[in-house]
Amino acid sequence: MGFWRIYLENRWHVLVLVVFILLVGAIAGAGWALTLPEDELSSLQELLESFHQSAWQATGAAPAELFRQGVKYDVLRTIGLLYLIGLSWVGAPLILLMIFARGFALGFTAAILVTPLSWRGLIVGTAALLPQNLLLVPAVVVAAVASLHFSWVSLASLLAPRKEWRGEEAEIRRQFLAATAMVLLAAGMATLANLVTAYVTPLLLTVLTGWLA
């Protein structure tokens, strides 16, 4: 508990910023979805309904391949990219842009879900998206906070007077280790989320579609 208290005390402002950008992205995505022309919205709803009707086939897909693809995208391309960008002092805007894009996608998807679908479609669609995102969204936030904070620390050290560089080098090393540890934690959470996607969600969809049939 002591570690988490100190960690959050030093980064609460970064956490607030990341969550705020994520929410702004979600609101923007939802707003965009709700302003789509009726024919485009209907096409998206039909696609979603088609997915719901074939959800029972989800267990026919190879879970190992589903897991591999998810890890490739969420862990390597998202968490890993956040980490690499955060190693540069110019990476902060890109990190915030990635968080906005993630929020936009979540908001857009959620808005499509809550538009007038059948209650059956709403239940199955929520079951298909919610379980893994309960782990994946926090994982992205954790990685973004760690990477963004390290980027800012790097920038602060770059602007520090030359006579203070010796102390700044030690601080940079400590912050780097902390950021790496938190990104590894985020990667573990994202990996668990993809295990849920590959092995738990298909079973849940099969049960729900059988119950709602």
TORKOL-4160 file (C-alpha; in steps of 0.2 Angstrom, whole numbers, padded with zeros to 4 digits, m for minus):
213
<pt num="1" X="0000" Y="0000" Z="0000"/>
<pt num="2" X="0014" Y="0012" Z="0004"/>
<pt num="3" X="0021" Y="0010" Z="m0014"/>
<pt num="4" X="0005" Y="0014" Z="m0022"/>
<pt num="5" X="0001" Y="0029" Z="m0011"/>
<pt num="6" X="0018" Y="0036" Z="m0015"/>
<pt num="7" X="0016" Y="0032" Z="m0033"/>
<pt num="8" X="m0001" Y="0040" Z="m0035"/>
<pt num="9" X="0004" Y="0055" Z="m0025"/>
<pt num="10" X="0018" Y="0059" Z="m0037"/>
<pt num="11" X="0007" Y="0056" Z="m0052"/>
<pt num="12" X="m0011" Y="0060" Z="m0048"/>
<pt num="13" X="m0011" Y="0075" Z="m0059"/>
<pt num="14" X="m0006" Y="0064" Z="m0074"/>
<pt num="15" X="m0019" Y="0051" Z="m0070"/>
<pt num="16" X="m0032" Y="0064" Z="m0069"/>
<pt num="17" X="m0026" Y="0071" Z="m0086"/>
<pt num="18" X="m0026" Y="0053" Z="m0094"/>
<pt num="19" X="m0044" Y="0049" Z="m0088"/>
<pt num="20" X="m0050" Y="0066" Z="m0094"/>
<pt num="21" X="m0043" Y="0064" Z="m0111"/>
<pt num="22" X="m0051" Y="0046" Z="m0112"/>
<pt num="23" X="m0068" Y="0053" Z="m0107"/>
<pt num="24" X="m0067" Y="0067" Z="m0119"/>
<pt num="25" X="m0063" Y="0054" Z="m0133"/>
<pt num="26" X="m0077" Y="0043" Z="m0127"/>
<pt num="27" X="m0089" Y="0058" Z="m0128"/>
<pt num="28" X="m0083" Y="0063" Z="m0145"/>
<pt num="29" X="m0085" Y="0045" Z="m0151"/>
<pt num="30" X="m0102" Y="0044" Z="m0144"/>
<pt num="31" X="m0107" Y="0061" Z="m0152"/>
<pt num="32" X="m0100" Y="0056" Z="m0169"/>
<pt num="33" X="m0110" Y="0039" Z="m0169"/>
<pt num="34" X="m0126" Y="0048" Z="m0164"/>
<pt num="35" X="m0124" Y="0061" Z="m0178"/>
<pt num="36" X="m0122" Y="0048" Z="m0192"/>
<pt num="37" X="m0135" Y="0048" Z="m0206"/>
<pt num="38" X="m0149" Y="0035" Z="m0202"/>
<pt num="39" X="m0144" Y="0024" Z="m0217"/>
<pt num="40" X="m0126" Y="0022" Z="m0210"/>
<pt num="41" X="m0132" Y="0019" Z="m0193"/>
<pt num="42" X="m0144" Y="0006" Z="m0199"/>
<pt num="43" X="m0130" Y="m0002" Z="m0208"/>
<pt num="44" X="m0119" Y="m0003" Z="m0193"/>
<pt num="45" X="m0134" Y="m0009" Z="m0183"/>
<pt num="46" X="m0137" Y="m0023" Z="m0196"/>
<pt num="47" X="m0119" Y="m0028" Z="m0195"/>
<pt num="48" X="m0120" Y="m0029" Z="m0176"/>
<pt num="49" X="m0136" Y="m0039" Z="m0176"/>
<pt num="50" X="m0128" Y="m0051" Z="m0188"/>
<pt num="51" X="m0113" Y="m0053" Z="m0176"/>
<pt num="52" X="m0126" Y="m0056" Z="m0162"/>
<pt num="53" X="m0135" Y="m0069" Z="m0172"/>
<pt num="54" X="m0119" Y="m0078" Z="m0176"/>
<pt num="55" X="m0111" Y="m0076" Z="m0159"/>
<pt num="56" X="m0114" Y="m0095" Z="m0155"/>
<pt num="57" X="m0101" Y="m0098" Z="m0168"/>
<pt num="58" X="m0088" Y="m0089" Z="m0158"/>
<pt num="59" X="m0082" Y="m0105" Z="m0150"/>
<pt num="60" X="m0078" Y="m0112" Z="m0167"/>
<pt num="61" X="m0064" Y="m0100" Z="m0169"/>
<pt num="62" X="m0047" Y="m0105" Z="m0163"/>
<pt num="63" X="m0045" Y="m0097" Z="m0146"/>
<pt num="64" X="m0026" Y="m0098" Z="m0147"/>
<pt num="65" X="m0026" Y="m0088" Z="m0163"/>
<pt num="66" X="m0039" Y="m0076" Z="m0156"/>
<pt num="67" X="m0027" Y="m0074" Z="m0141"/>
<pt num="68" X="m0012" Y="m0071" Z="m0151"/>
<pt num="69" X="m0020" Y="m0058" Z="m0162"/>
<pt num="70" X="m0026" Y="m0049" Z="m0147"/>
<pt num="71" X="m0009" Y="m0049" Z="m0138"/>
<pt num="72" X="m0001" Y="m0043" Z="m0154"/>
<pt num="73" X="m0013" Y="m0028" Z="m0155"/>
<pt num="74" X="m0016" Y="m0023" Z="m0137"/>
<pt num="75" X="0001" Y="m0028" Z="m0129"/>
<pt num="76" X="0013" Y="m0025" Z="m0143"/>
<pt num="77" X="0005" Y="m0011" Z="m0153"/>
<pt num="78" X="m0004" Y="m0002" Z="m0139"/>
<pt num="79" X="0005" Y="m0005" Z="m0123"/>
<pt num="80" X="0022" Y="m0007" Z="m0131"/>
<pt num="81" X="0020" Y="0008" Z="m0142"/>
<pt num="82" X="0015" Y="0019" Z="m0127"/>
<pt num="83" X="0031" Y="0014" Z="m0118"/>
<pt num="84" X="0042" Y="0017" Z="m0133"/>
<pt num="85" X="0034" Y="0034" Z="m0136"/>
<pt num="86" X="0036" Y="0038" Z="m0117"/>
<pt num="87" X="0055" Y="0036" Z="m0118"/>
<pt num="88" X="0056" Y="0052" Z="m0128"/>
<pt num="89" X="0053" Y="0069" Z="m0120"/>
<pt num="90" X="0043" Y="0074" Z="m0136"/>
<pt num="91" X="0031" Y="0059" Z="m0134"/>
<pt num="92" X="0018" Y="0067" Z="m0122"/>
<pt num="93" X="0007" Y="0073" Z="m0136"/>
<pt num="94" X="0007" Y="0057" Z="m0145"/>
<pt num="95" X="0002" Y="0047" Z="m0129"/>
<pt num="96" X="m0013" Y="0059" Z="m0126"/>
<pt num="97" X="m0018" Y="0057" Z="m0145"/>
<pt num="98" X="m0018" Y="0038" Z="m0143"/>
<pt num="99" X="m0028" Y="0039" Z="m0127"/>
<pt num="100" X="m0041" Y="0050" Z="m0136"/>
<pt num="101" X="m0042" Y="0038" Z="m0150"/>
<pt num="102" X="m0045" Y="0023" Z="m0138"/>
<pt num="103" X="m0058" Y="0033" Z="m0129"/>
<pt num="104" X="m0066" Y="0038" Z="m0146"/>
<pt num="105" X="m0067" Y="0020" Z="m0151"/>
<pt num="106" X="m0075" Y="0015" Z="m0135"/>
<pt num="107" X="m0088" Y="0029" Z="m0135"/>
<pt num="108" X="m0092" Y="0025" Z="m0153"/>
<pt num="109" X="m0095" Y="0007" Z="m0150"/>
<pt num="110" X="m0105" Y="0010" Z="m0134"/>
<pt num="111" X="m0116" Y="0023" Z="m0143"/>
<pt num="112" X="m0120" Y="0010" Z="m0157"/>
<pt num="113" X="m0124" Y="m0002" Z="m0143"/>
<pt num="114" X="m0137" Y="0009" Z="m0135"/>
<pt num="115" X="m0145" Y="0015" Z="m0150"/>
<pt num="116" X="m0162" Y="0006" Z="m0153"/>
<pt num="117" X="m0157" Y="m0012" Z="m0154"/>
<pt num="118" X="m0167" Y="m0027" Z="m0148"/>
<pt num="119" X="m0165" Y="m0030" Z="m0129"/>
<pt num="120" X="m0157" Y="m0047" Z="m0134"/>
<pt num="121" X="m0144" Y="m0038" Z="m0146"/>
<pt num="122" X="m0140" Y="m0026" Z="m0132"/>
<pt num="123" X="m0137" Y="m0039" Z="m0119"/>
<pt num="124" X="m0126" Y="m0050" Z="m0131"/>
<pt num="125" X="m0117" Y="m0035" Z="m0137"/>
<pt num="126" X="m0113" Y="m0029" Z="m0120"/>
<pt num="127" X="m0107" Y="m0047" Z="m0115"/>
<pt num="128" X="m0096" Y="m0047" Z="m0130"/>
<pt num="129" X="m0087" Y="m0031" Z="m0126"/>
<pt num="130" X="m0088" Y="m0027" Z="m0107"/>
<pt num="131" X="m0078" Y="m0042" Z="m0099"/>
<pt num="132" X="m0061" Y="m0039" Z="m0107"/>
<pt num="133" X="m0063" Y="m0020" Z="m0107"/>
<pt num="134" X="m0064" Y="m0021" Z="m0088"/>
<pt num="135" X="m0046" Y="m0026" Z="m0088"/>
<pt num="136" X="m0040" Y="m0018" Z="m0105"/>
<pt num="137" X="m0045" Y="0000" Z="m0102"/>
<pt num="138" X="m0037" Y="0001" Z="m0084"/>
<pt num="139" X="m0021" Y="m0007" Z="m0092"/>
<pt num="140" X="m0020" Y="0006" Z="m0106"/>
<pt num="141" X="m0023" Y="0020" Z="m0092"/>
<pt num="142" X="m0009" Y="0013" Z="m0081"/>
<pt num="143" X="0003" Y="0012" Z="m0096"/>
<pt num="144" X="m0001" Y="0029" Z="m0102"/>
<pt num="145" X="0001" Y="0037" Z="m0085"/>
<pt num="146" X="0018" Y="0028" Z="m0082"/>
<pt num="147" X="0024" Y="0033" Z="m0100"/>
<pt num="148" X="0017" Y="0051" Z="m0099"/>
<pt num="149" X="0025" Y="0054" Z="m0082"/>
<pt num="150" X="0042" Y="0048" Z="m0088"/>
<pt num="151" X="0041" Y="0059" Z="m0104"/>
<pt num="152" X="0038" Y="0074" Z="m0093"/>
<pt num="153" X="0052" Y="0069" Z="m0081"/>
<pt num="154" X="0064" Y="0067" Z="m0096"/>
<pt num="155" X="0059" Y="0084" Z="m0102"/>
<pt num="156" X="0062" Y="0092" Z="m0084"/>
<pt num="157" X="0079" Y="0084" Z="m0083"/>
<pt num="158" X="0083" Y="0091" Z="m0100"/>
<pt num="159" X="0079" Y="0109" Z="m0095"/>
<pt num="160" X="0088" Y="0107" Z="m0078"/>
<pt num="161" X="0104" Y="0117" Z="m0076"/>
<pt num="162" X="0120" Y="0108" Z="m0081"/>
<pt num="163" X="0126" Y="0108" Z="m0062"/>
<pt num="164" X="0111" Y="0098" Z="m0057"/>
<pt num="165" X="0113" Y="0084" Z="m0070"/>
<pt num="166" X="0121" Y="0072" Z="m0058"/>
<pt num="167" X="0106" Y="0071" Z="m0047"/>
<pt num="168" X="0094" Y="0071" Z="m0062"/>
<pt num="169" X="0103" Y="0056" Z="m0069"/>
<pt num="170" X="0099" Y="0046" Z="m0053"/>
<pt num="171" X="0081" Y="0052" Z="m0054"/>
<pt num="172" X="0079" Y="0048" Z="m0072"/>
<pt num="173" X="0086" Y="0030" Z="m0068"/>
<pt num="174" X="0073" Y="0028" Z="m0054"/>
<pt num="175" X="0059" Y="0035" Z="m0064"/>
<pt num="176" X="0063" Y="0023" Z="m0079"/>
<pt num="177" X="0063" Y="0008" Z="m0068"/>
<pt num="178" X="0046" Y="0013" Z="m0060"/>
<pt num="179" X="0039" Y="0017" Z="m0078"/>
<pt num="180" X="0045" Y="0000" Z="m0084"/>
<pt num="181" X="0038" Y="m0009" Z="m0069"/>
<pt num="182" X="0021" Y="m0001" Z="m0072"/>
<pt num="183" X="0021" Y="m0004" Z="m0091"/>
<pt num="184" X="0025" Y="m0023" Z="m0087"/>
<pt num="185" X="0010" Y="m0023" Z="m0075"/>
<pt num="186" X="m0001" Y="m0015" Z="m0089"/>
<pt num="187" X="0005" Y="m0028" Z="m0101"/>
<pt num="188" X="0000" Y="m0042" Z="m0089"/>
<pt num="189" X="m0017" Y="m0035" Z="m0087"/>
<pt num="190" X="m0019" Y="m0033" Z="m0106"/>
<pt num="191" X="m0014" Y="m0051" Z="m0108"/>
<pt num="192" X="m0027" Y="m0057" Z="m0095"/>
<pt num="193" X="m0040" Y="m0046" Z="m0105"/>
<pt num="194" X="m0036" Y="m0056" Z="m0121"/>
<pt num="195" X="m0037" Y="m0072" Z="m0112"/>
<pt num="196" X="m0055" Y="m0067" Z="m0107"/>
<pt num="197" X="m0058" Y="m0062" Z="m0125"/>
<pt num="198" X="m0052" Y="m0079" Z="m0132"/>
<pt num="199" X="m0058" Y="m0091" Z="m0119"/>
<pt num="200" X="m0071" Y="m0083" Z="m0108"/>
<pt num="201" X="m0081" Y="m0072" Z="m0119"/>
<pt num="202" X="m0085" Y="m0085" Z="m0132"/>
<pt num="203" X="m0092" Y="m0097" Z="m0119"/>
<pt num="204" X="m0102" Y="m0082" Z="m0111"/>
<pt num="205" X="m0109" Y="m0078" Z="m0129"/>
<pt num="206" X="m0114" Y="m0096" Z="m0132"/>
<pt num="207" X="m0123" Y="m0097" Z="m0115"/>
<pt num="208" X="m0132" Y="m0081" Z="m0118"/>
<pt num="209" X="m0138" Y="m0084" Z="m0136"/>
<pt num="210" X="m0144" Y="m0101" Z="m0130"/>
<pt num="211" X="m0154" Y="m0093" Z="m0116"/>
<pt num="212" X="m0161" Y="m0079" Z="m0126"/>
<pt num="213" X="m0165" Y="m0090" Z="m0142"/>
